[in-house]
Amino acid sequence: MKSRLIARIIFLIILIILAIGLIYIIFSDRSIYKKRLPKTEDYLLVYNGTCAGGKYLVYEDKDNKYYVPCSTADIQIKWDSGYKEYVTEALENSKVTITSLREHGLEIDETSK
């Protein structure tokens, strides 16, 4: 009888230790779950030339086409990390959105297909 009671107490202690460890992992800044989430970086728009005007297709989805006034080869995104990529690549890889680009000051015209 005493051995069963001791086994239950040990089992409860192990469960409490596991629960505390799980809570630490979830809410800790060093959490492995937080490290797996993509870091959201801010960026700057960099223009590599002068905008000659016109309409250049920058992105299209199933409903709309989006145009910018500069050649897409002249517009790059510079991330906080220093990495640069063309705005078309960032849109295709879902790193930025049309809304985010507008918030950063890029003029985007939208037309339905």
N, C-alpha and C positions, 0 to 999 in steps of 0.2 A: 504494500500500500504506500509506504514511504517512497519507494523507488518511482512509482507512477507520479506522485506529487512532485518529486524532484525533476522528473522528465518534463512535466508540464511547465514548471517554472523555467527551466532552461529553454524550452521551446518558446515561451512568451518573451523571454529576454532576447533571444535571437530575432524574433519578429520585430520587436521594438528597435533593435539596432539596425535591422534592414530598413525599417520605415524611416528612421532618422537619416540614414545614408541616402535613401532615395529622395527625401525632401532636400537634403543638402545639394545633391546633384542637380535637381530641377531648379532650385532658386539661387544657386551660387553663380558668381560671375565667371567662374572657371568651368561652368557646365559644358559637358560635351555636346549637349543638345543645342546650346546657344552657338557654339562654334560651327555647327553644321549649317546654320542659317546664313544666307548670303548677307554680307555687310552692305548696307546701303551707303553709297558714296555720293557726294555732291559733285557737280561738274561745272565746267565753263564751256561756253560755245566759242570756238575759235574760227575766225574767218581768214582763209588763206588767199586773200585777193580782194578785189572790189566786186561788188554785186553789179552786174551789167543790166540787171532787170530781166524780165521774162518770167516764164513758169517752168520749173524743173520738178519732175515727179520725184518725190522723196520716199513715198510709201503708199501702198494700197492694200485695203482689206476687202472683204467680200461685198461691202456696201459702198465704200468711198475711195476716192483717190485724193492724195494730199500733195500739194505743190508748195515749193519755196521759191523766193525771188532770186536766189543765187544758185549757181551750179552746185550740185551735191558734192562734187570733188573739192569745192572751196570751203565746205563747212565740216569742221571736226569737233569732236567732244573731247575735252581734256579732263580726265578724272582726277580726283584729289590725290590719287597714288602717282600721278604723272603720266599714266598711260593715255595714249591718244588713239582714237578710232573715228572713222567716218560716221556721220549721223545715220546714213543708210544701214550700216552694219549694226549699230546699236539698236535701231528700230527692229531690224530683222531678228536679232538675238534677244529681243524683249528686255534689253537693259534700260531703255527709256521708253516713254510713251509720248504720244502726240501732245497730250495735256501738259506733261512735264516740259517738253520743248517750248511750248507756248508760254509757260510760266517763266522760263529762262529768257524770254524775249525774242524767240524766233517767230517770224511772221509765216504762218502756214495757212494756205487757202485750201478749202475742202470742197470737193465736188462729188456728187453722187454718180455712180456708174450708169 
